[in-house]
Amino acid sequence: MPRHRPQIRRVSRYSSLIPACIATLAIDPGYAQAWAELARNFFEETGYLSLRPIAQVFLLSREAAERALAIDPRRVEAHVDLGNLAYERGDLDEAARRYADAITADSLFTDAYANLGQVHIDRKAFREAIDVLEQAKAIAPGNAAVRFRLGI
């Protein structure tokens, strides 16, 4: 018996949700939330074993998020997903803009603040990062991502 077993990534639950989103959109292609969920599921799939190439998954996620925003520009999750995609590409300016758009769409969505704070940290703009993260902490004092980035 081997001493160490290799870790094998499992296919995520997101892979099984993608067909449900596609089926929903076949019934109602104007359903912004389904497009936003499809974008999130494609993006989340990149962290797991996927049968699709990662570049294709990112493209599908971006297209779904953009469709969601074309239907409902206030769909905050789609703004955050586009920010996450930009961040993964290393485009911090685009990521910051998308996270700011998410905050404009929903000023109580603390994940957008946490992600924008991380962009500022990566840019070494620490004062801006602290300001954004303190705003998020005021909204949701128990948010773990915000507290972690603030070092508390």
C-alpha positions in Angstrom: 0.0 0.0 0.0 1.5 3.4 -1.0 2.3 5.8 1.8 0.9 8.8 -0.1 -2.1 8.8 -2.3 -2.1 11.4 -5.1 -4.8 14.0 -4.7 -7.3 13.8 -7.6 -9.5 16.8 -8.2 -13.2 15.9 -8.6 -15.5 17.3 -11.0 -17.4 20.1 -9.2 -21.1 20.5 -8.6 -20.9 23.5 -10.9 -20.5 21.1 -13.9 -23.8 19.6 -13.1 -25.5 23.0 -12.7 -24.5 24.2 -16.1 -27.0 22.0 -18.0 -29.7 23.2 -15.6 -28.9 26.8 -16.5 -28.8 26.1 -20.2 -32.2 24.3 -19.9 -33.7 27.3 -18.1 -32.3 29.7 -20.8 -33.9 27.5 -23.5 -37.2 28.2 -21.9 -36.6 31.9 -21.1 -33.5 33.4 -22.8 -34.3 36.8 -21.2 -33.8 35.5 -17.7 -30.8 37.6 -16.5 -30.3 35.6 -13.2 -29.9 32.3 -15.2 -27.3 34.0 -17.4 -25.5 35.3 -14.3 -25.7 31.8 -12.7 -24.3 30.2 -15.9 -21.4 32.7 -15.8 -20.6 31.9 -12.2 -20.8 28.1 -12.8 -18.5 28.3 -15.8 -16.0 30.5 -13.8 -16.2 28.2 -10.7 -15.6 25.2 -13.0 -12.1 26.5 -13.7 -11.0 25.5 -10.2 -11.9 21.9 -10.8 -11.4 19.2 -13.3 -13.1 20.3 -16.5 -13.5 18.6 -19.8 -13.3 22.1 -21.5 -10.0 24.0 -22.0 -9.7 26.8 -19.4 -9.6 29.5 -22.1 -13.0 28.2 -23.4 -14.5 28.2 -19.9 -13.4 31.8 -19.3 -14.8 32.8 -22.7 -18.1 31.1 -21.9 -18.3 32.7 -18.5 -17.6 36.2 -19.9 -20.2 35.8 -22.6 -22.8 34.6 -20.1 -22.1 37.5 -17.7 -22.3 40.0 -20.5 -25.7 38.6 -21.6 -26.9 38.9 -18.0 -25.8 42.6 -17.9 -27.4 43.3 -21.3 -30.7 42.1 -19.9 -30.2 43.6 -16.4 -27.3 46.1 -15.9 -27.8 45.9 -12.1 -27.0 42.1 -12.0 -24.2 42.5 -9.4 -23.0 38.9 -9.6 -22.3 39.4 -13.3 -20.2 42.5 -12.6 -18.2 40.6 -10.0 -17.7 37.6 -12.4 -16.4 39.9 -15.1 -14.1 41.5 -12.5 -12.9 38.0 -11.4 -12.2 37.1 -15.0 -10.2 40.3 -15.6 -8.3 39.7 -12.3 -7.4 36.2 -13.5 -6.1 37.7 -16.7 -4.0 40.1 -14.7 -5.9 43.1 -15.9 -6.2 45.0 -12.6 -7.6 48.1 -14.2 -10.5 46.2 -15.7 -11.0 44.2 -12.6 -11.2 47.4 -10.4 -13.7 48.9 -12.8 -15.9 45.9 -12.8 -15.8 45.6 -9.0 -16.7 49.3 -8.8 -19.6 48.7 -11.2 -20.8 45.9 -8.8 -20.6 48.3 -5.9 -22.6 50.9 -7.8 -25.2 48.2 -8.7 -25.5 47.0 -5.1 -23.7 49.0 -2.4 -24.3 46.2 0.2 -22.5 43.4 -1.8 -19.4 43.0 0.3 -17.7 40.5 -2.0 -17.2 43.3 -4.5 -15.6 45.5 -1.8 -13.3 42.6 -0.8 -12.2 41.9 -4.3 -11.7 45.6 -5.0 -9.6 45.8 -1.9 -7.5 42.9 -3.1 -6.9 44.7 -6.4 -5.7 47.8 -4.5 -3.4 45.5 -2.4 -2.0 44.0 -5.5 -1.3 47.5 -6.8 0.3 48.4 -3.5 -2.3 51.1 -3.1 -2.7 50.3 0.6 -4.6 53.4 1.7 -7.2 52.8 -1.0 -7.4 49.1 0.0 -7.9 50.0 3.7 -10.6 52.5 2.8 -12.6 50.1 0.6 -12.2 47.2 3.1 -13.3 49.4 6.0 -16.4 50.3 4.1 -17.1 46.6 3.6 -16.4 45.9 7.3 -19.0 48.6 8.2 -21.6 46.8 6.0 -20.7 43.2 7.1 -18.5 43.1 10.2 -18.3 39.3 10.1 -17.2 38.9 6.5 -14.2 36.6 6.6 -12.7 37.8 3.3 -12.8 41.4 4.4 -11.4 40.6 7.9 -8.6 38.5 6.4 -7.6 41.3 4.0 -7.6 43.8 6.9 -5.5 41.5 9.0 -8.1 41.1 11.8 
